Amino acid sequence: MEIKKAIIPAAGKGTRLEPLTLAVPKEMIRVGRKTVLHHVIDNLLAVDIKEVLIVTGWRKGAILDYVGSGERLGIDAYYKVQDEQLGLGHAILMGKNWIGNEDFIVIYGDNYIKPDSIIKQVIDLHKKTKSYATLVLHPVQDPTRFGLVKIDKEGKVIGMIEKPDTKEAENYKTGNEFLSISGIVIFNPKIFEFIEKTKPGKKGEIQLTDSIEMMRNAGYSIYGYIFRGKRFDIGTWESLEEADRLAFQEK
């Protein structure tokens, strides 16, 4: 089983980075010498994934102008437009017909993650466990900002919750850590069935974590891979500054 296709959600407004994101989507912000989106594409090229569906929305023109056909960046780029903010689950569902019957990878467009080799390790785990979803997890300090995932000693997911309050979060600790999905997931296309069944939650959005949890509760195996490298979601000024600093250090 080879992973040949990727979906990059890149439709968020990035309100915490205003006024910068009033002009461009956060995926087009520079980190080091490249845009965040360009770094994400480099992550995929490191494992020879070249068929990429980008789900755009807010200020989509900047992404279309930058990526174009994808040839300049080494990929074949395809696009879907999420006109309304209906959530990450909805963004992934837009790729259902394009994906077909193949397992695929989702990597968030505002994700800065190093080293690139992480993706090969996750693909290997996905193949080994024959999982229906393999989640890259990363320790976080503030559990209320993220979707939390709890795993057992074998790495099998035993619980998930989307952006809990402080009290709820305590029930989703793995050992002494809070683990969050770090913007990379490998899916079996079975996930689309569960996204279609997922009811909108907070702000009327379809939360991807709700769909994954529904699939897990239906008896499908889901595994987590704890990533100990560097990862920033470019959603706050603090994370942007740290990612930018790291990118220049690496060069």
C-alpha positions as CSV (number, residue, x, y, z in Angstrom):
1,M,0.0,0.0,0.0
2,E,1.4,3.3,-1.1
3,I,0.2,6.7,-0.1
4,K,0.0,8.8,-3.2
5,K,-2.4,11.5,-2.5
6,A,-2.6,14.3,0.1
7,I,-5.3,16.8,1.1
8,I,-4.1,20.2,2.5
9,P,-6.8,22.2,4.3
10,A,-6.0,25.9,3.8
11,A,-9.3,27.7,4.2
12,G,-9.1,29.2,7.7
13,K,-9.2,33.0,8.3
14,G,-6.4,33.1,10.9
15,T,-8.1,35.7,13.0
16,R,-5.5,35.6,15.7
17,L,-2.9,36.9,13.2
18,E,-4.8,39.9,12.1
19,P,-4.2,42.4,10.6
20,L,-1.7,40.4,8.6
21,T,-4.3,37.8,7.6
22,L,-6.8,40.4,6.5
23,A,-4.6,40.6,3.3
24,V,-3.4,37.0,2.9
25,P,-4.4,33.5,4.3
26,K,-2.1,32.4,7.1
27,E,-0.8,29.6,4.9
28,M,0.9,32.3,2.8
29,I,2.8,33.8,5.7
30,R,6.6,33.5,5.3
31,V,8.5,31.2,7.7
32,G,12.2,31.5,7.0
33,R,12.5,31.9,3.3
34,K,9.4,30.1,2.2
35,T,5.6,30.3,2.9
36,V,4.1,28.0,5.4
37,L,2.3,26.2,2.6
38,H,5.6,25.7,0.7
39,H,7.1,24.0,3.8
40,V,4.1,21.7,3.9
41,I,4.5,20.8,0.3
42,D,8.2,20.0,1.0
43,N,7.1,17.7,3.8
44,L,5.0,15.7,1.2
45,L,7.8,15.7,-1.4
46,A,10.1,14.1,1.1
47,V,8.0,10.9,0.8
48,D,7.3,11.4,-2.9
49,I,3.7,12.5,-2.6
50,K,3.0,14.7,-5.5
51,E,-0.8,14.6,-6.0
52,V,-2.1,17.3,-3.7
53,L,-5.6,18.7,-3.2
54,I,-5.6,22.1,-1.6
55,V,-8.9,23.2,0.1
56,T,-8.9,26.9,-0.1
57,G,-11.3,29.6,1.1
58,W,-10.3,32.9,2.7
59,R,-8.2,35.1,0.3
60,K,-7.9,32.0,-2.0
61,G,-6.4,34.1,-4.8
62,A,-3.0,34.3,-3.0
63,I,-2.7,30.5,-2.8
64,L,-3.9,30.0,-6.4
65,D,-1.3,32.6,-7.6
66,Y,1.5,31.1,-5.6
67,V,1.0,27.4,-6.2
68,G,-0.7,27.5,-9.6
69,S,-0.5,24.1,-11.4
70,G,2.0,23.0,-8.8
71,E,4.7,22.3,-11.4
72,R,7.0,25.0,-10.1
73,L,6.9,23.4,-6.6
74,G,7.2,19.8,-7.9
75,I,3.5,18.7,-7.4
76,D,0.3,18.3,-9.3
77,A,-2.0,20.7,-7.6
78,Y,-5.8,20.4,-7.5
79,Y,-8.3,22.7,-5.7
80,K,-11.6,22.8,-3.9
81,V,-13.1,26.0,-2.5
82,Q,-14.7,25.9,1.0
83,D,-16.9,29.0,0.7
84,E,-18.2,28.9,4.3
85,Q,-16.3,28.1,7.5
86,L,-17.9,24.7,8.0
87,G,-15.0,23.0,9.8
88,L,-12.1,20.7,9.1
89,G,-14.2,17.7,8.7
90,H,-16.2,19.4,5.9
91,A,-12.9,20.4,4.2
92,I,-11.7,16.8,4.1
93,L,-15.1,15.6,2.9
94,M,-14.7,17.8,-0.1
95,G,-11.9,15.5,-1.3
96,K,-14.0,12.3,-1.3
97,N,-14.4,11.9,-5.0
98,W,-10.9,12.9,-5.8
99,I,-9.4,10.4,-3.3
100,G,-11.4,7.4,-4.4
101,N,-10.6,4.1,-2.7
102,E,-7.0,4.9,-1.7
103,D,-5.5,5.6,1.8
104,F,-4.4,9.2,1.9
105,I,-2.7,11.8,4.1
106,V,-4.0,15.0,5.5
107,I,-1.6,17.7,6.4
108,Y,-2.8,21.0,7.7
109,G,-1.8,24.0,5.6
110,D,-0.7,26.1,8.7
111,N,1.6,23.4,9.9
112,Y,5.4,23.9,10.3
113,I,7.0,20.6,11.3
114,K,10.6,19.3,11.2
115,P,12.2,17.0,10.3
116,D,10.5,15.9,7.1
117,S,11.4,12.3,7.9
118,I,8.5,12.1,10.4
119,I,6.0,11.4,7.6
120,K,7.8,8.3,6.4
121,Q,7.8,6.9,10.0
122,V,4.1,7.5,10.3
123,I,3.4,5.9,6.9
124,D,5.4,2.8,8.1
125,L,3.3,2.6,11.3
126,H,0.1,3.0,9.3
127,K,1.1,0.0,7.1
128,K,2.3,-2.1,10.1
129,T,-0.8,-1.7,12.2
130,K,-3.3,-1.7,9.2
131,S,-4.9,1.2,11.0
132,Y,-8.0,3.1,9.6
133,A,-6.4,6.3,10.9
134,T,-2.9,7.0,12.1
135,L,-2.5,10.3,14.0
136,V,0.7,12.2,14.5
137,L,0.6,13.4,18.1
138,H,2.6,16.1,19.8
139,P,2.7,17.2,23.5
140,V,1.0,20.5,24.2
141,Q,1.0,22.8,27.2
142,D,-2.4,24.3,26.8
143,P,-4.9,21.5,26.3
144,T,-7.9,23.9,25.7
145,R,-6.5,25.1,22.4
146,F,-6.4,21.7,20.7
147,G,-8.1,18.4,20.1
148,L,-6.7,15.9,22.6
149,V,-6.0,12.3,22.0
150,K,-5.4,9.6,24.6
151,I,-3.4,6.4,23.7
152,D,-2.5,3.1,25.4
153,K,0.9,1.6,25.8
154,E,0.7,0.1,22.3
155,G,-0.2,3.4,20.7
156,K,-3.8,2.5,20.1
157,V,-6.2,5.5,20.5
158,I,-8.6,5.0,23.5
159,G,-10.2,8.5,23.7
160,M,-10.5,11.8,21.9
161,I,-12.0,15.2,22.6
162,E,-12.0,18.5,20.7
163,K,-10.8,21.7,22.6
164,P,-11.9,20.6,26.1
165,D,-12.2,22.9,29.1
166,T,-9.5,22.5,31.8
167,K,-11.5,20.0,33.8
168,E,-12.4,17.8,30.9
169,A,-8.8,17.7,29.7
170,E,-7.6,15.9,32.8
171,N,-9.5,12.8,31.6
172,Y,-7.6,12.7,28.3
173,K,-4.0,12.7,29.6
174,T,-1.6,10.1,28.3
175,G,0.7,9.5,31.3
176,N,1.6,13.0,32.4
177,E,1.2,14.6,28.9
178,F,-1.6,16.2,26.9
179,L,-1.2,14.9,23.3
180,S,-2.8,16.8,20.4
181,I,-3.1,15.9,16.7
182,S,-0.2,17.7,15.3
183,G,-1.6,18.5,11.8
184,I,-0.8,15.2,10.1
185,V,-3.2,12.2,9.8
186,I,-3.2,9.2,7.4
187,F,-6.7,7.9,6.7
188,N,-8.5,5.0,5.1
189,P,-11.3,6.4,2.9
190,K,-13.7,4.8,5.4
191,I,-13.4,8.1,7.2
192,F,-15.7,9.8,4.7
193,E,-18.7,7.8,5.8
194,F,-18.2,9.0,9.4
195,I,-17.7,12.6,8.4
196,E,-21.0,12.5,6.6
197,K,-22.7,11.2,9.8
198,T,-21.0,13.9,12.0
199,K,-23.3,16.6,13.3
200,P,-22.0,20.2,13.4
201,G,-20.6,21.2,16.8
202,K,-19.3,24.4,18.1
203,K,-19.8,27.4,15.7
204,G,-21.7,25.1,13.4
205,E,-18.5,23.4,12.2
206,I,-18.0,19.7,11.5
207,Q,-15.1,18.7,13.8
208,L,-12.7,16.1,12.3
209,T,-12.0,14.7,15.8
210,D,-15.7,13.9,16.2
211,S,-15.7,11.9,13.0
212,I,-12.5,10.0,14.0
213,E,-14.0,9.2,17.4
214,M,-17.2,8.0,15.8
215,M,-15.1,5.7,13.6
216,R,-13.2,4.4,16.6
217,N,-16.4,3.7,18.6
218,A,-17.6,1.7,15.6
219,G,-14.7,-0.7,16.1
220,Y,-12.2,0.6,13.6
221,S,-8.6,0.6,14.8
222,I,-6.9,4.0,15.2
223,Y,-3.3,4.5,16.3
224,G,-1.2,7.5,17.4
225,Y,2.4,8.3,16.8
226,I,4.1,10.6,19.3
227,F,6.3,13.1,17.5
228,R,9.1,14.6,19.6
229,G,10.5,17.0,16.9
230,K,9.6,20.6,16.3
231,R,6.1,21.5,15.4
232,F,4.2,24.9,15.3
233,D,0.7,25.6,14.1
234,I,1.0,29.1,12.6
235,G,-2.0,30.4,14.4
236,T,-0.5,32.9,16.9
237,W,2.2,35.5,16.8
238,E,4.2,33.5,19.3
239,S,4.2,30.3,17.3
240,L,4.9,32.2,14.1
241,E,8.0,33.9,15.6
242,E,9.3,30.6,17.0
243,A,8.8,28.8,13.7
244,D,10.5,31.6,11.8
245,R,13.5,31.5,14.2
246,L,13.8,27.7,13.7
247,A,13.6,27.9,9.9
248,F,16.5,30.4,9.7
249,Q,18.6,28.3,12.2
250,E,18.1,25.2,10.0
251,K,19.4,27.1,7.0
